């Protein structure tokens, strides 16, 4: 009987800790791609159906980021770079070069740690610090925030709101951080999940990835952009993606009527009649193109 009472008291004493832990990590369920796409399209980065947002994480890096910038120049495409504050502080000239070339800077946090233990004060301090250094280099306050690993805890939600940032994750990624990533695998992985209005996640550095993995990203870029253009989709940064909502609102749906300008590109020949090379669901999929033309969500 006495043992049962002690066990009951222990459970009662632990309850607040369990509740606090669940409140901290609960929002991270939005990491699940299908849940995010269906219930939180704004958080997933779903925008104008005729546009694809191209984004990169983890930079800047003095070796790899300039190579990615050169490739984007050659393709005539602008993108959004989610930079880590500590990397911007270390290599501000590289971050500034991205701005001078017409790209959009966003916040990826200060460092790339995992947020399993609650520390709301730390989250706020680090996101505000990162937003400050990114804003100084960009010459304007950043708009977007993507947490490391895409894990949005309650503390990171609060930090984003305090910094005036809107969290945006992704609808398609290339798994380009892996040691076995190749240009072909990155391109095919992106194409398998991408639809009109989607947001692509790639990496411009191996800062937290397999050494040299950025080379697979670099090799995949021309094919990814070509697939989208052949499907009649414009490629550009989040600022041209037609996303609705402001601040840390994650529930804004797909936006329409986004203005198109120099930050994005579009094929003038209206290409996109043959199926793309990566099968159903990719940028070159005929069903996806038909849905884009009809103004509906691609299948």
SETI-270418 format. One record per residue (C-alpha): residue number from 1; residue in one letter; x negated, y negated, z. Coordinates in nm, 4 decimals, always signed. Layout:
SETI-270418
{fitor NUM,'a',{X,Y,Z}}
...
END
This chain:
SETI-270418
{fitor 1,'x',{+0.0000,+0.0000,+0.0000}}
{fitor 2,'x',{-0.2804,-0.2344,+0.0975}}
{fitor 3,'x',{-0.4625,-0.1529,-0.2262}}
{fitor 4,'x',{-0.1489,-0.2344,-0.4256}}
{fitor 5,'x',{-0.1214,-0.5730,-0.2552}}
{fitor 6,'x',{-0.4850,-0.6519,-0.3315}}
{fitor 7,'x',{-0.4368,-0.5552,-0.6963}}
{fitor 8,'x',{-0.1269,-0.7728,-0.7191}}
{fitor 9,'x',{-0.3105,-1.0701,-0.5715}}
{fitor 10,'x',{-0.5953,-1.0191,-0.8189}}
{fitor 11,'x',{-0.3552,-1.0170,-1.1121}}
{fitor 12,'x',{-0.1801,-1.3265,-0.9793}}
{fitor 13,'x',{-0.5118,-1.5060,-0.9330}}
{fitor 14,'x',{-0.6267,-1.4133,-1.2845}}
{fitor 15,'x',{-0.3034,-1.5224,-1.4548}}
{fitor 16,'x',{-0.3978,-1.8922,-1.4903}}
{fitor 17,'x',{-0.7309,-1.7932,-1.6489}}
{fitor 18,'x',{-0.5569,-1.5665,-1.8987}}
{fitor 19,'x',{-0.3007,-1.8341,-1.9842}}
{fitor 20,'x',{-0.5758,-2.0942,-2.0323}}
{fitor 21,'x',{-0.7727,-1.8581,-2.2560}}
{fitor 22,'x',{-0.4676,-1.7855,-2.4715}}
{fitor 23,'x',{-0.3861,-2.1547,-2.4993}}
{fitor 24,'x',{-0.7459,-2.2199,-2.6087}}
{fitor 25,'x',{-0.7779,-1.9494,-2.8721}}
{fitor 26,'x',{-0.4120,-1.9148,-2.9783}}
{fitor 27,'x',{-0.4256,-2.1691,-3.2640}}
{fitor 28,'x',{-0.7108,-1.9696,-3.4180}}
{fitor 29,'x',{-0.4471,-1.7309,-3.5545}}
{fitor 30,'x',{-0.4279,-1.9773,-3.8454}}
{fitor 31,'x',{-0.7531,-1.8169,-3.9649}}
{fitor 32,'x',{-0.5394,-1.5337,-4.1086}}
{fitor 33,'x',{-0.5161,-1.6199,-4.4819}}
{fitor 34,'x',{-0.1647,-1.4936,-4.5543}}
{fitor 35,'x',{-0.0135,-1.6528,-4.2441}}
{fitor 36,'x',{-0.1894,-1.9791,-4.3247}}
{fitor 37,'x',{-0.0792,-1.9795,-4.6870}}
{fitor 38,'x',{+0.2874,-1.9125,-4.6066}}
{fitor 39,'x',{+0.3398,-2.1062,-4.2834}}
{fitor 40,'x',{+0.0772,-2.3825,-4.2976}}
{fitor 41,'x',{+0.0106,-2.4675,-4.6648}}
{fitor 42,'x',{-0.1380,-2.8051,-4.5770}}
{fitor 43,'x',{-0.3889,-2.6460,-4.3434}}
{fitor 44,'x',{-0.4703,-2.3929,-4.6142}}
{fitor 45,'x',{-0.5554,-2.6783,-4.8513}}
{fitor 46,'x',{-0.2606,-2.6315,-5.0835}}
{fitor 47,'x',{-0.2237,-2.9395,-5.3006}}
{fitor 48,'x',{-0.1098,-3.0465,-5.6466}}
{fitor 49,'x',{-0.0296,-2.7388,-5.8573}}
{fitor 50,'x',{-0.2420,-2.8608,-6.1485}}
{fitor 51,'x',{-0.5513,-2.9178,-5.9356}}
{fitor 52,'x',{-0.8123,-2.7056,-5.7567}}
{fitor 53,'x',{-1.0154,-2.8538,-5.4707}}
{fitor 54,'x',{-1.3811,-2.7496,-5.4716}}
{fitor 55,'x',{-1.5453,-2.7616,-5.1272}}
{fitor 56,'x',{-1.8818,-2.6666,-4.9769}}
{fitor 57,'x',{-1.9775,-2.5988,-4.6144}}
{fitor 58,'x',{-2.2853,-2.6122,-4.3889}}
{fitor 59,'x',{-2.5121,-2.8662,-4.5632}}
{fitor 60,'x',{-2.6894,-3.0837,-4.6295}}
{fitor 61,'x',{-3.0090,-2.8930,-4.7014}}
{fitor 62,'x',{-3.3150,-3.0531,-4.8659}}
{fitor 63,'x',{-3.3819,-2.7482,-5.0849}}
{fitor 64,'x',{-3.0444,-2.6114,-5.1922}}
{fitor 65,'x',{-2.8025,-2.9059,-5.1761}}
{fitor 66,'x',{-2.9811,-3.1065,-5.4503}}
{fitor 67,'x',{-2.9668,-2.7989,-5.6768}}
{fitor 68,'x',{-2.5928,-2.7701,-5.6211}}
{fitor 69,'x',{-2.5506,-3.1430,-5.6864}}
{fitor 70,'x',{-2.7447,-3.1090,-6.0125}}
{fitor 71,'x',{-2.5217,-2.8200,-6.1200}}
{fitor 72,'x',{-2.2067,-3.0196,-6.0441}}
{fitor 73,'x',{-2.3442,-3.3142,-6.2421}}
{fitor 74,'x',{-2.3996,-3.0845,-6.5379}}
{fitor 75,'x',{-2.0425,-2.9557,-6.5105}}
{fitor 76,'x',{-1.8953,-3.3046,-6.4726}}
{fitor 77,'x',{-1.7237,-3.2042,-6.1464}}
{fitor 78,'x',{-1.7010,-3.3750,-5.8073}}
{fitor 79,'x',{-1.6446,-3.1881,-5.4804}}
{fitor 80,'x',{-1.5953,-3.2291,-5.1055}}
{fitor 81,'x',{-1.8917,-3.1400,-4.8831}}
{fitor 82,'x',{-1.8161,-3.0420,-4.5242}}
{fitor 83,'x',{-2.1476,-3.1355,-4.3656}}
{fitor 84,'x',{-2.2743,-3.0454,-4.0194}}
{fitor 85,'x',{-2.3566,-3.3526,-3.8135}}
{fitor 86,'x',{-2.6933,-3.2169,-3.7008}}
{fitor 87,'x',{-2.7947,-3.1587,-4.0641}}
{fitor 88,'x',{-2.6851,-3.5069,-4.1706}}
{fitor 89,'x',{-2.8897,-3.6537,-3.8849}}
{fitor 90,'x',{-3.1886,-3.4474,-3.9958}}
{fitor 91,'x',{-3.1592,-3.5146,-4.3702}}
{fitor 92,'x',{-2.9540,-3.8338,-4.4188}}
{fitor 93,'x',{-3.1094,-3.9015,-4.7606}}
{fitor 94,'x',{-2.9759,-3.5718,-4.8967}}
{fitor 95,'x',{-2.6271,-3.6510,-4.7666}}
{fitor 96,'x',{-2.6546,-4.0008,-4.9106}}
{fitor 97,'x',{-2.7488,-3.8578,-5.2487}}
{fitor 98,'x',{-2.4211,-3.6629,-5.2531}}
{fitor 99,'x',{-2.2333,-3.9881,-5.1925}}
{fitor 100,'x',{-2.4251,-4.1717,-5.4655}}
{fitor 101,'x',{-2.3343,-3.8963,-5.7111}}
{fitor 102,'x',{-1.9652,-3.9492,-5.6409}}
{fitor 103,'x',{-1.8876,-3.6660,-5.4009}}
{fitor 104,'x',{-1.6685,-3.6803,-5.0918}}
{fitor 105,'x',{-1.8138,-3.6137,-4.7460}}
{fitor 106,'x',{-1.6180,-3.4409,-4.4704}}
{fitor 107,'x',{-1.6883,-3.3098,-4.1199}}
{fitor 108,'x',{-1.7859,-2.9520,-4.0334}}
{fitor 109,'x',{-1.8606,-3.0253,-3.6683}}
{fitor 110,'x',{-2.1957,-3.1070,-3.5121}}
{fitor 111,'x',{-2.3405,-2.7541,-3.5102}}
{fitor 112,'x',{-2.2206,-2.4123,-3.6226}}
{fitor 113,'x',{-2.1445,-2.2492,-3.2870}}
{fitor 114,'x',{-1.8618,-2.0083,-3.2037}}
{fitor 115,'x',{-1.6012,-2.1654,-2.9746}}
{fitor 116,'x',{-1.4937,-1.8675,-2.7640}}
{fitor 117,'x',{-1.5248,-2.0441,-2.4277}}
{fitor 118,'x',{-1.2940,-2.3428,-2.3705}}
{fitor 119,'x',{-1.4748,-2.6765,-2.3547}}
{fitor 120,'x',{-1.2369,-2.9494,-2.4751}}
{fitor 121,'x',{-1.4672,-3.2303,-2.3681}}
{fitor 122,'x',{-1.7569,-3.0843,-2.5645}}
{fitor 123,'x',{-1.5376,-3.0335,-2.8720}}
{fitor 124,'x',{-1.4240,-3.3958,-2.8692}}
{fitor 125,'x',{-1.7758,-3.5303,-2.8168}}
{fitor 126,'x',{-1.9282,-3.3192,-3.0930}}
{fitor 127,'x',{-1.6588,-3.3851,-3.3544}}
{fitor 128,'x',{-1.6644,-3.7589,-3.2822}}
{fitor 129,'x',{-2.0439,-3.7568,-3.3039}}
{fitor 130,'x',{-2.0369,-3.5704,-3.6338}}
{fitor 131,'x',{-1.7667,-3.7985,-3.7766}}
{fitor 132,'x',{-1.9811,-4.0983,-3.6837}}
{fitor 133,'x',{-2.2981,-3.9832,-3.8612}}
{fitor 134,'x',{-2.1044,-3.8621,-4.1663}}
{fitor 135,'x',{-1.9153,-4.1910,-4.1836}}
{fitor 136,'x',{-2.2383,-4.3927,-4.1604}}
{fitor 137,'x',{-2.3864,-4.2104,-4.4592}}
{fitor 138,'x',{-2.0621,-4.2121,-4.6590}}
{fitor 139,'x',{-1.9952,-4.5797,-4.5939}}
{fitor 140,'x',{-1.6399,-4.5013,-4.4842}}
{fitor 141,'x',{-1.4605,-4.2936,-4.2238}}
{fitor 142,'x',{-1.4254,-3.9274,-4.3265}}
{fitor 143,'x',{-1.0754,-3.7826,-4.3698}}
{fitor 144,'x',{-1.1181,-3.4072,-4.3442}}
{fitor 145,'x',{-1.2374,-3.1573,-4.0845}}
{fitor 146,'x',{-1.3142,-2.7888,-4.1264}}
{fitor 147,'x',{-1.4306,-2.6111,-3.8106}}
{fitor 148,'x',{-1.7198,-2.3639,-3.8297}}
{fitor 149,'x',{-1.5964,-2.0160,-3.9193}}
{fitor 150,'x',{-1.2523,-2.1685,-3.9806}}
{fitor 151,'x',{-1.1669,-2.1129,-3.6127}}
{fitor 152,'x',{-0.9294,-2.3833,-3.4918}}
{fitor 153,'x',{-0.9054,-2.3693,-3.1136}}
{fitor 154,'x',{-0.6875,-2.6017,-2.9086}}
{fitor 155,'x',{-0.9980,-2.8040,-2.8243}}
{fitor 156,'x',{-1.0898,-2.8455,-3.1891}}
{fitor 157,'x',{-0.7339,-2.9487,-3.2764}}
{fitor 158,'x',{-0.7535,-3.2166,-3.0091}}
{fitor 159,'x',{-1.0982,-3.3249,-3.1265}}
{fitor 160,'x',{-0.9787,-3.3608,-3.4856}}
{fitor 161,'x',{-0.6835,-3.5721,-3.3731}}
{fitor 162,'x',{-0.9063,-3.7945,-3.1606}}
{fitor 163,'x',{-1.1399,-3.8473,-3.4563}}
{fitor 164,'x',{-0.8534,-3.9198,-3.6981}}
{fitor 165,'x',{-0.9397,-3.6154,-3.9082}}
{fitor 166,'x',{-0.7107,-3.3708,-4.0840}}
{fitor 167,'x',{-0.8074,-3.0034,-4.0551}}
{fitor 168,'x',{-0.8295,-2.8209,-4.3877}}
{fitor 169,'x',{-0.9354,-2.4587,-4.4311}}
{fitor 170,'x',{-0.9123,-2.2816,-4.7705}}
{fitor 171,'x',{-0.7072,-2.0569,-4.9951}}
{fitor 172,'x',{-0.9969,-1.8822,-5.1711}}
{fitor 173,'x',{-1.3589,-1.8157,-5.0847}}
{fitor 174,'x',{-1.6528,-1.6557,-5.2582}}
{fitor 175,'x',{-1.8035,-1.4577,-4.9683}}
{fitor 176,'x',{-2.1213,-1.6233,-5.0855}}
{fitor 177,'x',{-2.2867,-1.6078,-4.7428}}
{fitor 178,'x',{-2.3493,-1.2331,-4.7713}}
{fitor 179,'x',{-2.6860,-1.0776,-4.8389}}
{fitor 180,'x',{-2.5412,-0.8754,-5.1258}}
{fitor 181,'x',{-2.3662,-1.1731,-5.2914}}
{fitor 182,'x',{-2.4336,-1.2200,-5.6632}}
{fitor 183,'x',{-2.3078,-1.4830,-5.9087}}
{fitor 184,'x',{-2.0673,-1.2249,-6.0507}}
{fitor 185,'x',{-1.9344,-1.1175,-5.7097}}
{fitor 186,'x',{-1.8832,-1.4768,-5.5945}}
{fitor 187,'x',{-1.6978,-1.5693,-5.9126}}
{fitor 188,'x',{-1.4772,-1.2594,-5.9010}}
{fitor 189,'x',{-1.3960,-1.3025,-5.5303}}
{fitor 190,'x',{-1.2893,-1.6628,-5.5820}}
{fitor 191,'x',{-1.0803,-1.5728,-5.8871}}
{fitor 192,'x',{-0.8988,-1.2913,-5.7059}}
{fitor 193,'x',{-0.7375,-1.5315,-5.4564}}
{fitor 194,'x',{-0.7241,-1.8644,-5.6379}}
{fitor 195,'x',{-0.4043,-2.0222,-5.7646}}
{fitor 196,'x',{-0.3196,-2.3685,-5.8941}}
{fitor 197,'x',{-0.3180,-2.6087,-5.5991}}
{fitor 198,'x',{-0.5698,-2.3997,-5.4065}}
{fitor 199,'x',{-0.8878,-2.4926,-5.2219}}
{fitor 200,'x',{-1.2154,-2.3063,-5.2816}}
{fitor 201,'x',{-1.4678,-2.2509,-5.0018}}
{fitor 202,'x',{-1.8340,-2.2117,-5.1010}}
{fitor 203,'x',{-2.1660,-2.2950,-4.9294}}
{fitor 204,'x',{-2.4396,-2.5281,-5.0518}}
{fitor 205,'x',{-2.6986,-2.3850,-4.8123}}
{fitor 206,'x',{-2.7997,-2.0669,-4.6324}}
{fitor 207,'x',{-2.8158,-2.2573,-4.3017}}
{fitor 208,'x',{-2.5955,-1.9926,-4.1357}}
{fitor 209,'x',{-2.5898,-1.7389,-4.4210}}
{fitor 210,'x',{-2.8176,-1.4710,-4.5608}}
{fitor 211,'x',{-3.1494,-1.6224,-4.6731}}
{fitor 212,'x',{-3.1309,-1.7359,-5.0337}}
{fitor 213,'x',{-2.7578,-1.6632,-5.0636}}
{fitor 214,'x',{-2.6979,-2.0127,-5.2004}}
{fitor 215,'x',{-2.8541,-1.8975,-5.5275}}
{fitor 216,'x',{-2.5538,-1.6717,-5.5863}}
{fitor 217,'x',{-2.3267,-1.9730,-5.5364}}
{fitor 218,'x',{-2.5321,-2.1778,-5.7787}}
{fitor 219,'x',{-2.5130,-1.9060,-6.0416}}
{fitor 220,'x',{-2.1370,-1.8636,-5.9972}}
{fitor 221,'x',{-2.0427,-2.2311,-6.0273}}
{fitor 222,'x',{-2.0299,-2.2607,-6.4085}}
{fitor 223,'x',{-1.8051,-1.9555,-6.4376}}
{fitor 224,'x',{-1.5724,-2.0674,-6.1574}}
{fitor 225,'x',{-1.5270,-2.4106,-6.3121}}
{fitor 226,'x',{-1.4836,-2.2632,-6.6587}}
{fitor 227,'x',{-1.2149,-2.0220,-6.5343}}
{fitor 228,'x',{-1.0190,-2.3102,-6.3868}}
{fitor 229,'x',{-1.0519,-2.5299,-6.6933}}
{fitor 230,'x',{-0.9411,-2.2478,-6.9197}}
{fitor 231,'x',{-0.6298,-2.2173,-6.7033}}
{fitor 232,'x',{-0.5604,-2.5895,-6.7532}}
{fitor 233,'x',{-0.6509,-2.6729,-6.3936}}
{fitor 234,'x',{-0.8372,-2.9834,-6.2882}}
{fitor 235,'x',{-1.1294,-2.9392,-6.0481}}
{fitor 236,'x',{-1.2191,-3.2053,-5.7957}}
{fitor 237,'x',{-1.2465,-3.3058,-5.4285}}
{fitor 238,'x',{-0.9786,-3.2946,-5.1605}}
{fitor 239,'x',{-0.9278,-3.6679,-5.1962}}
{fitor 240,'x',{-0.7803,-3.6017,-5.5427}}
{fitor 241,'x',{-0.5880,-3.2915,-5.4385}}
{fitor 242,'x',{-0.2475,-3.4504,-5.3761}}
{fitor 243,'x',{-0.2205,-3.3285,-5.0185}}
{fitor 244,'x',{+0.0531,-3.4810,-4.8020}}
{fitor 245,'x',{+0.0366,-3.5635,-4.4328}}
{fitor 246,'x',{-0.2251,-3.7463,-4.2323}}
{fitor 247,'x',{-0.4492,-3.7006,-3.9312}}
{fitor 248,'x',{-0.4539,-3.3548,-3.7743}}
{fitor 249,'x',{-0.1207,-3.2524,-3.9268}}
{fitor 250,'x',{-0.1591,-2.8958,-4.0478}}
{fitor 251,'x',{+0.1919,-2.8412,-4.1721}}
{fitor 252,'x',{+0.1954,-3.0752,-4.4700}}
{fitor 253,'x',{+0.3018,-2.8788,-4.7749}}
{fitor 254,'x',{+0.1749,-2.8887,-5.1251}}
{fitor 255,'x',{+0.1741,-3.2400,-5.2558}}
{fitor 256,'x',{+0.2589,-3.3541,-5.6030}}
{fitor 257,'x',{+0.1927,-3.6530,-5.8164}}
{fitor 258,'x',{-0.1697,-3.6991,-5.7154}}
{fitor 259,'x',{-0.3514,-3.9581,-5.9199}}
{fitor 260,'x',{-0.6270,-3.8179,-6.1341}}
{fitor 261,'x',{-0.9453,-4.0110,-6.1848}}
{fitor 262,'x',{-1.3205,-3.9883,-6.2107}}
{fitor 263,'x',{-1.3428,-3.7655,-5.9036}}
{fitor 264,'x',{-1.1921,-3.4750,-6.0968}}
{fitor 265,'x',{-1.2182,-3.3368,-6.4472}}
{fitor 266,'x',{-0.9756,-3.1792,-6.6897}}
{fitor 267,'x',{-1.0081,-3.0123,-7.0211}}
{fitor 268,'x',{-0.8666,-3.2332,-7.2950}}
{fitor 269,'x',{-0.7936,-2.9459,-7.5301}}
{fitor 270,'x',{-0.5192,-2.7960,-7.3143}}
{fitor 271,'x',{-0.7105,-2.4684,-7.2995}}
{fitor 272,'x',{-0.5586,-2.1688,-7.1309}}
{fitor 273,'x',{-0.3687,-1.9292,-7.3520}}
{fitor 274,'x',{-0.5682,-1.6111,-7.3046}}
{fitor 275,'x',{-0.5908,-1.4204,-6.9762}}
{fitor 276,'x',{-0.8998,-1.4949,-6.7718}}
{fitor 277,'x',{-1.1795,-1.2448,-6.7139}}
{fitor 278,'x',{-1.1015,-1.1577,-6.3531}}
{fitor 279,'x',{-0.7541,-1.0088,-6.3685}}
{fitor 280,'x',{-0.4226,-1.1149,-6.2108}}
{fitor 281,'x',{-0.4297,-1.3974,-5.9606}}
{fitor 282,'x',{-0.7418,-1.5748,-6.0812}}
{fitor 283,'x',{-0.7655,-1.9168,-6.2407}}
{fitor 284,'x',{-0.7425,-1.7478,-6.5806}}
{fitor 285,'x',{-0.4304,-1.5444,-6.5018}}
{fitor 286,'x',{-0.1447,-1.6110,-6.7446}}
{fitor 287,'x',{+0.1157,-1.5803,-6.4687}}
{fitor 288,'x',{-0.0678,-1.8433,-6.2645}}
{fitor 289,'x',{-0.0780,-2.0777,-6.5639}}
{fitor 290,'x',{+0.2915,-2.0252,-6.6294}}
{fitor 291,'x',{+0.3737,-2.1097,-6.2681}}
{fitor 292,'x',{+0.1602,-2.4237,-6.2895}}
{fitor 293,'x',{+0.3472,-2.5339,-6.6031}}
{fitor 294,'x',{+0.6826,-2.4656,-6.4374}}
{fitor 295,'x',{+0.5876,-2.6524,-6.1215}}
{fitor 296,'x',{+0.6282,-2.3412,-5.9022}}
{fitor 297,'x',{+0.3872,-2.1635,-5.6727}}
{fitor 298,'x',{+0.1802,-1.9143,-5.8725}}
{fitor 299,'x',{+0.2455,-1.5458,-5.7862}}
END
